[in-house]
Amino acid sequence: MSRRAMLASLGMAGAALATGGIMGANAGSVNESVYGAGTAYIDIEDYGAVPGGVTDCSAAIQSAINAVQGGLSGTVRIPKGKWKAKNLVVENCTIAFDDGAVLVLELGANDNGMLLRSNTQLLNATFEVTNSASPPDGNFGNVFRLGNYEAVPGEVHSGIRVHGAKLYCHNTVRKSQAVEILGQVSDFVLDDIALYGPFDAGIIIHWGGDVGSSNAHNKEVTYSYHPHDGVLRNIRFFPYNGTAGNFGIILSAVYDITVENVVFDGWIRPLWILPGDVYAQVATDAEKTKVQTGIVIRDLAIWDPPARVSNKGAAPIFIQGASATVRTPLGPTYTLDSISSVHVSGVTYALSPGKTYSGSPLLLVYYSSGVTVERVTASGFENVAEYLALVEYSNDCRISYAGATGAGSRLYGCINCAVDARTTGTTSTQTGGKSGLTAAGTMLNATLTAPLAIGAATVSLSAVSTTLTVPKGHRIWLTGDKSVMIAKTIQLSATAPNTVQIEPAQVSESSGAAAVVKVVCSGITLTGSYSKWEQGIMLSDVNGARVEAQFLLNGKYDVILSGSRADNIRIDKSSFVSGGQKNNGTLLANVHLGTTGDRISVTSCGFEPQGSPLVNRHIVGSAELSNVSISDNDFGGSTLEPIAVGPQSAAASQRGKVSIYGNTCKIGAAPVAAGTIQGRYVGGSFHGIASAAPTTGSWRTGDLLVNEAPAVGSPKGWRCTATGTPGTWVSEGNL
């Protein structure tokens, strides 16, 4: 899609940009186009302002503003021409710019262009800004600012409207921000705003508190206020003189904010959402449960994001649930442990021919909860060696997208997350070892340093093998199958002992016992379509996943379970078409169930090789799998022996058999490979078919195998009369 077509798709505001800019050149003067004829104004020239952009008109313009506030009129008029000013304070006032009127801002380290306070309108404004020095903090260096970083109790700002503004940055390096909305600000709308050039940040909406007048970024705070009930609409971020800005929009510890219909052209970090330095630790009681909730982002276009220094945190869209730094005595906090609600929808990433991108995923969701990102499309990134979506250490998130990068996407250490992807790779990804989607995690080894009693609310661990912040909901596994669940997100130390808050323990364990903290994906749902990857979906060390998807033309495996083990996996109602495109003589299968795992099912799936099959098997698995169910699948016209799982080891078969039943295949084709037994549990016994009584595996009294090749004079079948390995088997007599 061309940029003009994309703008047109964004509606009237986009069309206006494509044909002449916000409030374009054909609009009438402000007093006619906005208010109509006869509206009364106070003209800044009547108070001594001098056009030309050289003479400092700050005092004259402020006098006009003060006159409006004194009741002489309702609007200050900025006539056509350039007017130099700064540090204007606007309250209970409308400022309207004629077409062609420009406010020239030459800002020092402690200056702002305008401070917009309650009941203020800024209409059709154009600013040209140059910063002679970098500001010390967000209170300064702004084209205009709402609220205050040093937020004083009782100083509330609301009812602020900015419509139709253009902000041009003339700096040669990125050193300042365009707009800051800070602290106790609510009921504000910024609509039809265009930002041009190398701003270090475009629009920042940020908490405020007792940060002090100096060292504001580092001072410990005892209270905080959080902007809310605000709207950013029809915002455009463009380069100027060949240079684009850094951060586009930053939302830091805010709530009930809507951002919609935004274009970022070449900006480095378009959207950053985070709980700030304090999250809600010292928020007022009224706001404590609201921070990082009610955030709604709709219809973003991200064009040609540039390559950046390798850093996943530099992603074009970065949603973080961890405090950036710690500014209170309470220590770090996480949205994982509280309430969070962030909804992003309708994101278009576009990389033009000849442009390159590298350095970070396109989307990063990090230590977050309650995040939904949907209707994402990416085009032009197929050969980019970065993840499209990377979701790490997050809970209860939903991601959906269409498109591909050369690295696919990844979930890591996530709980109760869902991904719906429509992703097609290339001939390179089809044979180059890449997966359309990978779900994985890690494990930390430790030792109990104190006994664990039933009902305990903490567990004492030694230093772990690797320092890592572990989200709530993950488990610490003890000896046997015993485990406890982490109740609060914690940074585990690799150099010091750890005390971990847990849900009340249901098990006990002695001091000195080995412990493994498993930070793996669990409770995940993966849907969509995956085509032209070497592996469509890879599940590595996953405990709890459901796959319901379509797979087409993948190279080696459509779904593979890998890592040390995969448990509680359900592959359901999926279709597998023309797999094995790598066709290099190695094992090629639609579904590889891995080497070790428990409670795995493949049910109600369709397998269609479409012509001569390139896969060697449709479903394969190794000897240490247990409690596997392969049922009600349709192998269509396949000529393969579709299922080859096992034979199970004695230990695996003792945990639970592989149940294979209810599958359909081509007449004359063997349903399973040699050595694989078909059957299922009936009551507490396993009933199946085989060619002979078993000589391996663990079997129980009452298990029954029917002869799969009945003939006169041959056994009808065999029944286990004594539990063992392989147990005692007795023929049920000959036919």
C-alpha positions, 0 to 999 in steps of 0.5 A: 500500500502506498503512503497516500493510500494508507493516509486515505484509509485513515479517514478525513484527517489522513486525506487532508494530510495527503492533499495539503496538511492539517487545516491546509492552505485553502482554509480561511482565517481562524476567526472565520473557519473556526468561529465564523464572522463577528467573533471578538479577539484580542490581537497580540499586536495591540499589546506590542507584539512585533512580527518577524520572528526576531524581537522577543514578544513574550511579554506582549503576548502574555499581556494579551493572554492576561487581558483575556483572563481578565474578561476583556474577551475570550480569544487571543489572536496570533496574526499571520507572520512569525512571532518570537516568544517563550514561557507563556502561561495560558489558562481560561483562554483560547489562543487561535492562530491565523493561517500563516502565523508561526510562534518561534521558540528559542528555548534554553535548558529551563524554558518552555514554549507554553504552559497550558493550564485549565480551560484552555484551547489552542487552535491552528497553531504552528511552532518552530522550535530550537533548543540551545541546551538539553533540558534537565527533566521533562518540566522543561524544553517543551513546545507546550506542557500540560501539568507539572512534573513537580505535582503539588497537591491540589494543583489540578489541570483539566479542560484542555484542548489542542486542535490543528497544530504543527510543531517543527524541530530545527535542532540538528540533534535530538535533545528535547521533547515536543509535548509533555502532559504531567501529573494532575491532568485530566480531561484533555484532547490533542487532535490533528497534530503534526510533529516534524523533525528530530524531537527526542520525544514527541508526546509524553504523558507521564506521572508527576509527584514530589520529584523536587525542583532539582535532580527530578529524575532520581529523587525518591518520591512519597506521592504521585499523581497520574494523568487520565481521561485524555485523548490523542487523535489524528497525530502525525510524526514526520521527518524534517530536513531528512531527520526523524525523531526518537520516541513518538508517544510515551505513556508512563503510569497513566490510565484511561487514555485513548490514542487513535489514528496515528502515523509514525514516519521513520521515527525510531520508537513510536510507542512506549507504554510502561508503569513508570518509575513508581507504578502505583506504589505511592499513588493516592487511594483513588488512583492506586488500582487504576494506573496502567489500566484503560489504555486504548490504542487504535489505528497506528501506521508505522512506516520505515522504522530505521535500523537501531543498535541491537536492543530488544527494548528499542522495539517500535512498540514496547509494552512493559509491566516493570518499573523502569527504576525504583523511586520509592522505599517499597522496591520494584513492582510489576503489573503482573501482580496487580491490575493492568489493561492495555488494548492495542488494535489496528497496527500497520508496519510497512517497510519500503523497498530498499529500506532496511531494519534491524536491532529489535523485534517489531513488537515487545511485550515484557513482564506485562499482564492484561495486554491485548495487541490485535489486527497487526499487519507487517509487510516488507519485513520478510527478510529481516532477521528480527522477531515480529512479536516477542512476548517475554515473562508475561501473563494473560496477554493476547496477540494477533498478527498477519505477516512475517519477519525472517525470524518468526515470533516467540513466547518466552516464560509466559502464562495464559497467553494466546497468539493468533498468527497468519504468517507465511515465510519464504523459501529461506525460512522454509529450510533455514531452521526458522520457526513461525512461532516458538514457545519456550522458557528456562529453568533455574536450579537451586537448593532449599535452605530451610524445611518447607512445611504444609501451609507455608507462605514462603520458601527459602532457596539458595542462590539460583543458577542465573539471576532472573526476575520470575513472574508470579504463577510459575512453579518451583519443583521439588523432589518427585512431582511436588511443587509450589506456586510463586505468589509474587513476582520476584528477582531471584539472585544468583549470588545471595539466598532468596526468600520467595512468596508462594501460595500456601504450600500443599506439600512439605520438603526437607532442607537441602532438597533440590529445587528447580524453578521452571519459568516455562510457557504454560496455559498458552493457546496458539491458533492461525496459519503457518506456512513456509517455515522449517517448523511451523510451531515449536514448543520447547519445555512447555507445560500446557498448550493448545494448538488449533491451526492450519499448516501448509508447505512447511519444511521439516515439522509443522509442530514439534515438541522439543526441549527436555520435556513437553507436558499437557499439550493438545493439538486439536482440529488442525489441518496439515497440508503438503509438509516436508518441503525440505525433502532432504532425506531426514525425518520429516513429519507433520507432528513430532511429539518429542522425546519426553512428555506426558499428557499429550493429545492429537485429536480431530486433525486432518492430514493431506499430503496432496500428491506424493508425500514428502513427509516420512510420517504424519505423527512421530514420537519417542520412547519416553512419552506417556499418556499420549492420545492420538484419536479421531484424525483423518489421514485422507489419501495418505499412503504412509503408515501415518503414526510411529510413536514408541515403543514405550520404555517400561517407565513411560508405559508405567506412567500411561500408555499411548492411546491410538484409536478412531483414526481413518486412513486410506483403504489398504494403508497400515494405520500405524508403523511396525511396533506401534500398538493401537488401543485405548483405556477402557475403565482401568485397563488398556484394550488394543490390537497387536501382532503378538503378546508384548515382550517390553513395556510395563503392563497391568493385570486386565490389559487386553490385546486382540490379534490384529491378523486373525486367522484360523488356528491363531490366537484370538488375543492375549490378556495380562494376568499379572502386572509387570514388565512386560507382565504375564500374558495368556492367550485367549485361545485359538480361532 
